[in-house]
Amino acid sequence: MMRSGKLFYTKRIGLVVVAIILTMTLIMPGTAFAREYDPTDPREYNTDTITEDGGEQGGNEQDTTSQEVSSSEESSDTEAISEETSEQTSVTPVDQTTHKSTTATKATKAKTTVIIQTKAVKSKSYKGKNATRIPIITYHRVISDKEKKRIKGKNSSLFISVSMFRKQMRWLHKHNYRTISTQEFYDWYTGKIKLPKKSVLITFDDGSYSVIKYALPVLKKYNMKATFFIIGKKTHARTNKKAIAPGRYHCTGLDLINRTIKKYPKFEFQSHTYNMHRRIKGKAALQKTSYAAQKKDFKTMHDKYGFTFLAYPYGTYTKTSVKAARAAHVKMAFTYGKNAFATKKQGRYAIRRIKINGNQSMKKFYKWFK
């Protein structure tokens, strides 16, 4: 009797444990704990932070040329690219070992996935005044208004609040500016196409994830094109979960870059060198490295990702850099630091850009477009 009683209670406990496990299995997939981290998912961040609209930086001037976006429009800025759902394959006990091996192989391949570039879209025919110079505006990081208030020091101009960035893009959209790709700019530069007088090339340097989180939704809202120059060595397989922690430097991962290209091809990616975004004895790496080293660096970005456009780190380059770029399949290179319009008179490997100061008002922004 004692043995049968113990056996009865043991079986009963076992059934309870099995029931608990089955219940957890059914519940967990729908919870936040089971959901894979996706930095493009609006649920991953506070939408209140993203859509808040702070005052202008650097002065008390009011933006009288643009209207405020309604709360419903602002909430749409937080829309992002959703991660593709992967198919799940059932596994029998017999092939578990084989499945583990296959899974490991797939994981290894995922880490080495390269960027698949989209083909350049042909420009539509244009009638009207032809552009003789084009503003190429450059940003580095787009952050929340709360973060912007905490940023101090000489490099604070590299950080622009999302509300100010939204105002700038809204102004360009309202005044009918046509955003172009690097390929369109190159075709205009080489005389293959004409572009309207109101053309602008929007660029971002370094590859910070903050651009994907805050700037991309705004660009999508206004159907704008833009180019993101990324650093090869700092572009890892997956985007860092703490990619926008204050004071930290985190780059967008290949996982998110590939999804962005697929979901919004108007946002393109190009080279900011593989490992030349650094200083050697106080000087930019491109000033201290050999022709062979620079050629290898530039060629790595071309061979690995198919990049044919280059933005020099810190805007610094030498005759050696130009020679190396030519030999590494770079069609055109962009500088930085000396604000000026881009024209056809500038060298193909010394195209000028305009730094957008994150501390300036709207008035100083649109002076470049009048």
Helices and strands as residue ranges (DSSP letters): H 2-27, G 28-30, G 42-44, H 47-51, H 71-76, G 93-95, H 96-111, E 136-139, E 141-143, H 145-150, G 154-158, E 159-161, H 162-174, E 178-179, H 182-189, E 199-206, H 209-210, I 211-215, H 216-221, E 226-230, G 232-234, H 254-263, E 267-271, E 279-280, E 283-284, H 285-288, H 291-305, E 309-311, G 313-315, H 319-327, E 332-334, E 354-355, H 362-365, G 366-369
